[in-house]
């Protein structure tokens, strides 16, 4: 669930034109790593985890991955 939400965040970010460049693999890697780290945080906060799929964990990781991509784009904007 966590990796899937990271990949969905990377795909959605490609649709948003602000700050988009040709390095989509970097954004996909950032989204995946962020989603997995936030998935661990969701486990520690006890919503979603290793044993169960929870929509709250998917939403948390997906929005966090989109936020990380947004921070990267804002930092690289001129």
Secondary structure, DSSP 8 states (H G I E B T S, - for coil): -HHHHHHHHHHHHHH--TT--S-HHHHHHHHHHHHHHHHHHHHHTTSS-SS---HHHHHHHHHHHHHHHHHHHHHH--
